[in-house]
Amino acid sequence: MKRLRAFLRKKGILPMGIQVTISISFTVVSICILAVLGVLLFSQFSARVEAVSVESASQVLDQAAINLEDYLRSMRRISNAMYYSVIKDTDLETDTLDEEMNLLYEENKDNLISIACYTVDGELVAAAPVATEKQGVDIVNQEWFTSAMSQMENLHFSVPHVQNLFDDTSYRYYWVISLSHTVELTFGGSTKLGVLLVDMNYSSIEQLLSKTNTDSSSEYIYLMDNNGEIIYHPRQNLIYAGLYSENHQEALTYDDGSVEETFEGEKRLVTVKTISYTGWKLVSVVTIHSYEMGLLETQYFAVILVMLSLLAIIALNQMVSVQISKPLVRLNESVKELERGNLNPDIYVGGSLEIEHLGRTLRSTVEQLRQLMQDILVEQEEKRKSELDALQSQINPHFLYNTLDSIVWMIEDERYKDAIFMITELASLFRVSLSKGKNIIRLEEELGHARNYMNIQKVRYKNEFRVEYDIDPEILSCCIVKLVIQPLLENAIYYGVEGMDGEGVIRVTARRAGEDIYIEVSDNGIGMPPEVVSKLLTESDRTPKHGSGVGLVNVHKRIQLRFGQAYGLEIESHADEGTTARIHIPYIPYTEETRDELETGKRQV
């Protein structure tokens, strides 16, 4: 299992905690939703920005077209007023146009350079404000003149050009746009064709369109005629000098409206508006880069907004995941306490209804488990008491049988004093055996019991052996299971010194080694072969010749029942050298509380 967890952890697929899982899941979902919403919103915003740019360009263009049309309309009114109100009512045979033409010029001189009327042969009929015509001017071949004569029913607007018809005392040259159309001149009652020329000041149109344009090179408006000749452009001088180019010939083919084009590697949004009566086209140019810059700033803003939103969502997810997982984590800690062996953990009950139900169920389960464990402990304690009682019942008759047998033998031999002594020692021995029903006594008491027993046996065997004691006074007040030394002495007599040719010696020693106590009963008797020694502490050895084997097995079990499997009896024996039986118990100072804990099994060694 540890290797599997190590492998999973190495591969990075070890299951995460519920809080981390919830937080990561919510965050991933939130990021995906933000990403989708961000892409959709940015796409919508980009489309909206482009639509706004188109709409803005169209509005600017419409306003410029309205202003330009108003200006051109005023020029047409001047031309119509001169023709229909003056020329048609004047017989040039008897009258002139000078006075009315001068008045009309004076009223509109801010926007006019001159007004002139020519016959079909190119002769000057009248002109304002000057009437001195330049020498050598070929009128009939002028572009404005030929246009008017070729399409008599229409008004004709020329491209910007220098006015070169009349002498000017100031020697100035004016850029003009000529408005011309054919008229009927009356000479003595007969009509004759002619051409009315109105030269508009080009600077008026330039100023009108310049107000619409800005200094930006990415957004501007220019004007061209129906042949693609540029009438006005904010960079007109650069175009004439060949330093700047415009895609006006391509724009001439566009219908009114907006279209995207690529010119000289740059994407542009071109909006076209045709001017009424003239065929001129007013063109708005907006480079895509101009509103992409706005989009780039919006992208930065959107990224910052998304990052802030993401941080807020992560913080919110963390708070939510903590609130969701906190009850589960606390419940899990309670389960871990239970896993560590704590049968009385504080089971958390709280959180949502489901988690609270789990906590109550777990608490009820722990209560049942605790009660079950308590029942098992009581049952095991009762079982151990029964085993101890059974073992004790095996040992006590054995004591009584051997002692009474000796007393009967003494009475039969009329050794009454020895019998009284043995009966007195037997009474002392039984007082220790009873010990008010306790199985744990002081070592000092257990050694007194052993001395009583050996005094009885020495009388019985007529002092055929002697007993030596070497006891460390430090350990006399420690705890020991009662009636564990006497069976060893009994075996030392029956298996050791009984029937020896020489004097038998039984030595009892007790010493402390660290946290352990070792009590040895050794003899210099005949000893035992190894196969007999190996069976002395097993259940299979039930039939020794004097019945003492049962005592050794019971002593060994009783020590282990109280102090654990690490303690008990050890037997060493060699033929013709003697036998040593060693009791190994822990060093535990005797107190009433300690005795009760060992009696009930609450104290674990």
N, C-alpha and C positions, 0 to 999 in steps of 0.2 A: 504493500500500500504506500509506504514511504517512497519507494522507487518510482511508482506511478505518479505520485504528486510531484516528485522532483522532475520527472520527465515532462509533465504538463506545464510546470512552472518554467522550465527551460524553453519550451515551445511557445510560451506566452499565452497559453489557453487555459490556465488555471481559473476556475470560476471566481468571479469577483464578488465583493460584498453587494448586498441589495442596494445600499445607498449609492455606491459608485455606478452600479448597473442602471439605476433609475436616472441618476444625474447625466450619465453619458447618453442614455437613450433619449431623454428629453432634449438634451443639447443637440444631438445629431438630427433629430426630427425638426427642431427649431431652426438649425442651420439650413437644412434642406428647404423648409418653408420660406425662410428669409431669402435664400438664393433664388428660388422660383419667383417669389414676389418681386425681388429686386430686378431680375431679368425682365419680367412682364412690365413692371412699372417703368423701368428705364426705356424699354422698347416703346411703351405708350408715350413716355415723356419725349423721347427722340422724335417720334412721329408728330407729337404735338408741337414741339419746337420747330420742326420743319414746316408744319402747317401754319404756325404763327408767322414764321419768316416769309412764307409765300403770301400770307394774308397781309402782313405788314408791307411787303414790297408792292403788292397790288394796291393797297390803300395809298401809299406814297405816290405810286405811278398814276393812280386815278386822280389824285389831287393835282399833280403836276399837269396831267392832261386837261383837267378842268380849267386850270389857270391859263394854259397855253391856248386852249380853244376859246376862252373868253377874250384873250388878246387878239387872236386871229379873227374872231367874230367882230371885234371892234374895227379891225382893218377892213373887213368886208363891208361893214356898215359905211365906213368912209368912202369906199369905192362905189358902193351902191348909191349913197347920197349924192356923190359927185355926178354919177351917170344919170340916175333917174330924176333927180331934183334940179340939176343944172344943165347938163349937156343936152338932154332930150328937149328941154324947153328953150334952147338957145339956137338962133339962126346965125351961124358964124359969118354969113354974108354981111350982116349988119351989126352984130354984137360980138363981144369977146367973153371968154371964161375967166379972165384974170382975177377980177374982183372976188367972185364967189370961190374960186380956187384958193386965193390967198386967205380968205376968211376961214375956209375949212382947214387949211394948213395950220393957221394960227391956233385954232381950237385944239389941234392934235399934234402940235409940233414936238411934244415930249417923246412921242413914239414914231414920228415920221422924219424922214430926211428930205423927201420931195414928193410932189405930185406933178404928173405930166400927161399930156394927151397928144398923140401923133396920128397923122392920117395913114392910110394903108400904104402910102408911098414913102413913109418915114419922115414926113414934114412935121415939125413941131407946131402944134396948134396953141398950146398954152402950158405954162409950168410955174410952179411955186416951190420955194420962195425966190428962186433966181430964174431968169429966162434967157441967160446967155449960154447958148449951146456950144460945146467944144467943136473945134474944126476937125473934120475928117472922121467923125464917128459914123460908122455904118449901122444905122438904126435897124434896118430891116433884117439884118443878119444877127441881131442880138438874140440870145437864147430866150429871154422873156417875150420878145416880139414874135419869134417863130412859133413858140408854144401857144401863144394866144391866137395866132392866125390859123394854126393847125386844128385846134379844137375851140371853135368860137363860142360854143355854148357854156364852157366851163371857165372857172377861175383858175389861175395858174400861179403857183408859188415857186420861186427859184431857190437855189441853194445860196448860202451866203457868198457875197462877192463884193468887190470894191465898186462903189458908185463912180462912174466915169463919163457921165453924160454932160454935165454942166461945169462951167468955170466957177471956182470958189475963190473969192478974194482972200480968204484965210489960208488958202492952199492946203486944206486938210483933205484927207481921204477917209471916207466913211464906209464901214462894212454894212451892207444892207441885204435885206431879203425882199425881192421884188414880187409884188402882186399885180398881175396883168390879166386883162380880158378884153375882148373886142367890143366896140361900141359903134353906134350909128351916129354919124355927124351930119348936121343939116346945113346945106349951103344953098340959099335962095330957094328954098322949098324942096330941093332934092336931097336925098340922103347918100351918104358915102361912108364906107367902113373906116374905122380907126381903132386905135389901141389906147386904153387908159392904163397908165402905170402909176402904182403907188409903191414907193420905196420905204419899207419899214426899217427902223433902226435895229440892227442886229443886236446891239448891246441890251436892248429891252428884253429880248428873248433869252439872251445869255444870263442876264441878271435874274430873270424869272426862274430859270432852271438851276442856276447856281445856288439859289436859296434852298432848293430841294436837296442838292448834293451836300455831302459832308467832306471832311478832309480824309476820310477813310478810303484806302485803296481797295478795300474788299467789298464796298457797297457804293454804287453810283448809278446815275441815269444819263443816257445820251439820246440824241434825236437824229433821225436820218429821214431822207425823203423816200419816195416810192421806188427809186432806182438804187437805193442802197448808199447814196452819197450822204456822208455825215454832215448834218447841219450844226449840231452842237455836241461837244464832248468835253468833259472836264480836263482831259489831257490832249486837247485838240492840237496844240502847238507841237507836242511830242510826236503825235501821229503824223503831222505834216513833215516833221524833221526825220521821220523814219526810226525814231527811238522807242516807239510804242506801237503796238498793233491791237486791233480790235476785230472780233469775229462778227462784224456787222453784215457781211454778205450772207453768212449762214443764218443770222437772226432775221434777215429779210424774208426768208422762207418760212419762218414760224408763224403760226396763227396766233391770234390774240389769246393770251393765257400764259401759263408758266410751264417751263420745260427745263430738265437738267441736261447740261452739256459738259463736255470736257474740252477745254481750250488751252493749248500749250501745257498739257499735263496737269491742269488744275480743274477740279470739278466746280461748276458754277450753276446757280439757279437763275435762269433768264426769264423775265416776264415782259411780254410785249403788249402794247396798247396802240391801236391805230387812231390817228387824229382825224376827226370828221372833216369832210370837204377837201382835205389836202392829200390824203393818202400817206402822209408822214407816219412814221412809227416811232413811238416813244418807248425806249427799251431800258428796263431796270436789270442790273447785274448784281447778284449777291453771291460771293464765293462761299462754297460749303465750309471752308475753313473758318469763316467768320462766326457761324453759329455752332460749329464743332468746338470752338474754343469755349463757348458757353456750356456746351455739353460736357467738355472735359472738366470744367469747374464743378458742374453738377455731379459728374462722376466722383470727384474727390469728396464733395459734400455727402453724396450717397454712401461712399465707402466709410466715411467717418460715422455717418448716422447708423449704418449697418453694424459697424464695430461697437459703437456705444449700445445699440440695441442688443447685440450679441452678449456683451458683458452683462447688461441688465438681465437678459434671459438666463445666462449661466448662473448669476447670483440668485435669481428667482428659482431656477431649477434646483440649485443647491439647497435653498431654504425648503422647497417643497419635498425634495428627496429626504432631507433630514427629518422633516415632520412625518413623512410616510414610514421611513425606515427606523426611526428612533425607537418606537415600541417593539419592532421586530428584533432590533439589536439588543435591547434590554432583555427581551424574552430569551434570546439566544445566549446571553451571558448567564441567565438563570440555568439554562440547560447545561452550559459548560461547567457551572458549579456542581451540578448533579453528576456530570461525567467524571469530575475530579474526585468523586466519592463522598461529597458533602450531601448527606441524606436529609439535611434540614436547610435547604437553600431558600432564599427569599424570592419566590416566584413572582415575577412582575405581572400585574393584571391591569391593563389600560389600553389606550389607543382606540382604534376603530372597533366596531362590534365583533368582527371576525377575530381580530387579534386578542381582544378581551376574552372571547369565548375560548380561544386556544390557551390563554393564561389560566383561566379557571379550570379548564380540563386538565392541564398539566399539574396544577396545584392539587387537584383532587387525586390525580394519578400518583403524585409523590406522597400524599398522605396515605393512600392505600399501600404504596410500596413500603413506606416507613412502618406502617402497622404490620405488614407482612414480615418485614425484617425483624421487628420486635417479637412477633410471634415465633419466628424461627429461632431467634436467640433464646427465648424462654424455653422453647422445645429442646434446643441443644443443651441448655443449662440443666434442664430436668434430666435429659438423657445422660449428661456427664455425671450428675449427682447419682443417678441410678447405677452407672458404671462404678463410681467410687464406692458407693455403698456395697455393691456386689463384691468388689475387690477387698473392701474392708471385712466383709463377712467371711471371705476366704481366709484372710490372715488371722483374725481373732480366734477362731476355733483351733487353728494350728498352734497359736501360743498356748491356749488353754490346755490342749491335749498334752503337749510336751511337759508343761509345768506340773499339771496334776499327776501325770505319770511319775514324775520325780518325787512328788510329795507322797504318793501312795507307796512308792518303793521305800522311802525313809520311814514312814509309819510302820510298815511291815518289818523293818529292820530295827524298830524301836528307837529310832533317832528322833525323838520328839522335839528337842531344841532346834535341830536342823530343820524339821518340818515347820515349826513355828516361824523360824527365820524366813523360810521360803514362802510361807503364806503371807508374812508381812511384806516381803519384797514383791510378791504377786499383787497384793493390794495396791502398793505404790505404782506398780507397773500398769495396773488397770486404770488408776487415776489419770495417768498420762495418756493412756489409750483413749479414754473417754474425752478428755479435754473439752468438756462442755459442748460436745457435738461439733467442734471445729477440727478441720483437717490441716490448717496452717498453724504452726506453733514456733516458738523460739528454738534455735539450735541447742541452747542450754537445756531446755526441757527434753528434747529428743535424746541428748547425750545422757541425761539422768535416767530416762527410760532404758537406754542401752546398759547402763551400769546395773540397774535393778535386774535386768534379764541375765547379765553375765554373773551377778552374785548368785542367782538361783542355779545357773548351770555349773558354776564352780563347786557348789555344795553337792550337786548331783554327781558330778564327775570326780569328786574327792580331790579337787585341786590337781588334776592331771595336767593342767595347762595354766599358764598365767596370762594376764591381760595388761597391756601397757597403753597408756593414753598420752598423746602429744597434741594438745589442742591450742590453737592460737586464740587468746582471750578476746581479740578484737572482733571475732566473728560470732561470739556466743549469743549476741542479740539480733542475729539476722533471721530471716524467715526460712522455714523448711517444712516440707510435707511430713507429717508425723508417721511414725512406724516405718521408716525406711532403713535405719541402721540395724535394727534388731534382726531382720531377715538375713543381712550380710553376716552378722555374728553367728547366727544359727548355722549358715552354710559353712562358715570357717570351722565350726566345731565338727559338723557331720562329715564334710568333705576334706577337712584338713587335718586337725590334730587328734581326732578320735582314733584310737587304736595305734597311735605312734609308739615306737619303742622308746624314744627319748622324750624329753619335756617339750610340750607344745607351747608355742608363743603366739598370741594374737595381739596385733598392734593396731590401735585406732589413732589416726592422725587427721587433723583438719587444718587447712590453711587457705589463705586468700591469694589469688593471682589476678591482679587487676580488678575487673568487674565480675569475676567468677570465684566460686568456692569449690574446692575439691576435698572430699571426705573419703579417706581410704581405710578399708579393713583388710589387713593382710595377715597371712599365717605362714608358718614354716612347715606345713604339712606335706602330704604326699603329692599334691598337685593333681592336674587333670590333663588328659590329652587334648590336642587342639580341636578334634571333632566334637568332643563333649562341650568344650567352652563355647563353640560356635552355636550350640543349640540351647544354651542356658537362658538366653533372652528371647526365645521364640516360643510361639504357642505350641509348637510340636513337642516341646520338652515337658510333658505332663506326668511322667512316671519315674521320677528319681527314686532311689531306694529308700530315702528317708522323707520324701515328700517336700523337700525344701525348694525344689525348682519352681514350684508355683509361686512362692514368695518373691523370688528374684524377678520373674516376669511381671508380677503385679507392681512391685516397687518401680520398675522401669517405666511401666505405663502410667502410674500415678504421677511420677515426676514430669513426664512429658505432657500429661493432661493439664498440669498446672503451669508449667514454665515453657512448654514448646518442644518441638522435635529436636532442637539443637542440644537439649540437655537429656540427662538420664544416667544409666549405668554403663560402666565399662569393665570388662572382666579380662584379667591377664593371669595365665597359669602355665607353669612348666612342671613336668614330671620330676618328682623328688626334690623340688625347690620351693614349692608353695604356691599360693594363689593370692591375688590382690583384686579386690572389688572396689571400684572407684565411683563415688557419687559426684556428678557434675551438676551444679545448680548456680543460678545467678546470685550476685550479692545484692540483697534487698534488705535494708534495715527494717526491723519489725516495729510496726505501729498498728493500732487498732484499725485505722483507716486502710492501711496497706493490706492487712490481713483480710478485711472484708472485700476489698477489690479483687484479691487473688481467689478468695472463696467463690465469688460470684462470676469470675471470669471477665470483669470489666477492665482489669489491668492486663495489658498485653506486653510481654517481655520482648 
